[in-house]
Amino acid sequence: MRDSLDVTDVTTALSTALDAVGGDIAYRLCGTGAALHQGVPLPVGDIDILLSGRDDVDRFASALTAFPCLYKASWLADTSQYFTRFSVGGVDFELSTLERHAVSDAMECVGSGPWQHYVLVSCGAHEVPVVRLELRLASELLRDRPDRYGPILDHLSTYGFDADLLRRALAAHDIPARHRRLVRERLP
């Protein structure tokens, strides 16, 4: 894995993997790669692909057998996910499910949120479904990573956001009051 990927690294690896997979598996690009692909300048260490079920992870992984497998598909009980990792052109490419129940539709990788709230971003010959920044912001606030949530706040402040979706995302994660205040100050 490289220290930090730029948009060209992400685009090249993602396009290469999607060329191998074809177009018949539903997925979402999430994590910092999703934010970078939407124009947010963030450090990105890998590409995170969310799939809806274990069979989809296995099918996607099967299409990547020409690339080195760094972590064989397996169940990770501590994170409630079925997970595998490949190296695609030297970029860590992670495939997973997140198998926890969620009542909210405003979580980045759990429940219906990533499947309902996404944008399509061009990536080579592909239109990639990318999880919306409002959901990513809530994940970064929850993790208390100012180097990640700061640039997302800047981007949303400049380009706009769905205030209702952001409110629901903050509530779904039970974001601490100090971070809620920060969001209100930065995104009036």
HELIX and SHEET records of a PDB file:
HELIX    1   1 VAL A    7  VAL A   21  1                                  15    
HELIX    2   2 GLY A   31  HIS A   37  1                                   7    
HELIX    3   3 ARG A   54  ALA A   63  1                                  10    
HELIX    4   4 GLY A  113  GLN A  116  1                                   4    
HELIX    5   5 LEU A  133  ARG A  143  1                                  11    
HELIX    6   6 PRO A  146  TYR A  159  1                                  14    
HELIX    7   7 ALA A  163  ALA A  172  1                                  10    
HELIX    8   8 ALA A  177  ARG A  186  1                                  10    
SHEET    1   A 5 TYR A  27  CYS A  30  0                                        
SHEET    2   A 5 ILE A  47  LEU A  51 -1                                        
SHEET    3   A 5 VAL A  91  SER A  96  1                                        
SHEET    4   A 5 GLN A  81  VAL A  88 -1                                        
SHEET    5   A 5 CYS A  69  LEU A  76 -1                                        
SHEET    1   B 2 TYR A 118  CYS A 123  0                                        
SHEET    2   B 2 HIS A 126  VAL A 131 -1                                        
END                                                                             
